[in-house]
Structure formats: structure tokens, C-alpha cells
Amino acid sequence: LSISNPNPNAYHLVFWSKRGGRFVSSHYFSERFQQELVRSKVLEMEEIKERNITFHSLRHMANTLLRGSVDEHVLRMTIGHSSEQLSDLYTHLSQRGLKSVVLAQQNNILPLLDEDTV
């Protein structure tokens, strides 16, 4: 990624302005992202604020969805993480992950409880 980045400044910013080498603030992207979520009727602003959804949330989502499907080293290089521990911080339990836990409990634990009470 760094080879293809024509960014002229030393900060290695992902989003930068061609006007005077200035960077575009993360606040600007988060605000526009939130407005677009509301405009497209994905979420209401109240829920966005309550869940603290920002443009940076996309990074967490990408890490969560790709983890386990992509080689860890490749994922870290793509997301920009220097360690597996950092990737762990960005990984959130998905609804699919939660459902698999519930299903495993139903199939493996609940039958044992039924046997003990009979």
C-alpha cells in the first residue's frame, strides 16, 4: 500500500488534501459517513450516536468480517496492524459468532442438563 501512496507528507495519512499538503480530518469523514447512514435509511442518528459509529468503525468491521477468512499476516498488512494483539482489539464478536455459540450450547450443554434431571 505504501508503494502506491502518492502522499507527499511524512505523516503517512490515508486521506490528505492536494491543497497545500493538508490532511482531511477524521471528524469530517465521520460526520459525512454518519449523514450518509441516515440519508440511506441504514440507521437513525440517535442509534449512530448511541453506538458511537464513526468512519473508523469501518476498520473494525473489516477486521471482524475478514478475520478467519484471510491469512492473518495479509490481513494485518492490509488493515495496517503491527501485531496480532492489535488485530484482536479490532475484532468484535459478530452476530454469526454469537449464533454459533448459542447453537453449540443448545447441542452440547442443554442435553447434558436434561439427562441429569431425568
N, C-alpha and C positions, 0 to 999 in steps of 0.2 A: 504494500500500500504506500509506503513512504517513497518508493521509486516513482510512482505515478503522481505524487502530490506536487503540484507546481507552487505550493505555498512559499512565498519568499521570506517569511519571517522565521525567527528562531524558536517560536513557541510551539510549533507543530500542531497548530489548531486545525480542526477538521473544517470549520466554516469560517471563512475570512472574506473581507471585502476587498475588492480590487481598487477601491478608492482610498488611496493613501496608506495601504497596508494595514488598515484597521481590521479588527476582528468583529464578527457579528455576535452579540451577546446571547448566552443560553436563555436568558429571560425572554428575549424576542422570539426565539423558536418555540419555547414552551407556551407562550401566550398565543401564538398563531396555531400551534398544534391543538391546544385546548379549544380555541374558537372553531377549528375545523371539526373536532369531535362533536361539538354542539350543533354546528351547521348541518352536518351529515346525519344527525339524529342517532349517533352511536351512544352518547352519554349526555346527561344533563350536567350543567356547570356545577350544580350542588354536589353531585357524586364525584366529579373530577376533583373538586377541592377537598372533599371528604377523604378520598382515596389518595390524594396528593399525586395525581397523574401529571407528569411533565414529559417534555420531549425526551428527556433522559430515560424515562420509563421504557422506551422502545429498546434501549440497550439491555435492560433487564429481561424484557420479553424475548428478545432474540436469543440471549444466552440460555434462558429456560427452555425455549422450544427446540433449539438446536443441540443442546447438551444430550449426549447419549446417541445422537444420530450422526454426529460428525466427530472425527478424531479430535481428542482433547487438545493436542498441540495446535492443530489447524484452527480450531475454534478460538483458542487463546490468542493466536496471531491475528485472526480476523477481528475479534472484539477489541483487542488491544490490552489484554491482561498479561501480566508478567508471571503470574503463578496460578496454580490450581486453587489455592486458598482464596485468591481474589475472585476467581470464577465461581467458587462456592458462595460467596457473598451475593453474587448477582443471580444465582439460581433460586427460583421460587417454586414451591410445590404447585403443580398445575392441577386443574380440575380432573384431568385424566389420571394423574398420580393419586389424587385423593380417592377417586372411584376405585382404583386398583387396590388400595388399602382396605376400603370397605368390603369389596368383593372377597379379598383374601381372609378378612375377619369372618365373614359370613360362611365361607367354605371350610375354614380350618379351625376356628376357635369356637364358634357357636355350636357346631355338632358335638364338641367335647363337653360343653356345658350341659347339653341335652342328655348325654349319656350318663353324666354324673348324678343328675337329678332323678333318673329313672330307676 
